[in-house]
């Protein structure tokens, strides 16, 4: 009789161990799904934030330099850029180079190239166009989503009609 009770006791322990392993596996699976979900949300928010930061940065730089004839679209080392004069022959250039939004402050006669700039943040591309004093900057973030900003250059060169 003792032998039967011992065997039943071992089966009870095995059942509890299997039940514990199933519970542990389920808990770990739920935890891994939550981590992956959190990671994807953080990645999406970071990419979106980078695009918004880039548009805000460009808009504020243009507004700071918004004086008659001081803001224009130009090319720096073959790369499209926004050129903003800072006086005394020094200009600030904002452009995209090798997947980064870049900024370069240099003398106009220095012969600076695009790789001299400082990296601001990572983006895929920056497309710049200008129409009647409005600069359109289309920024593509690292996820491939585009965000565009229209920046009105309020101070434009006015031809005087003095007679």
Helices and strands as residue ranges (DSSP letters): H 2-64, E 71-76, E 79-87, E 90-97, E 100-107, G 114-116, E 118-122, E 125-131, E 134-140, E 146-152
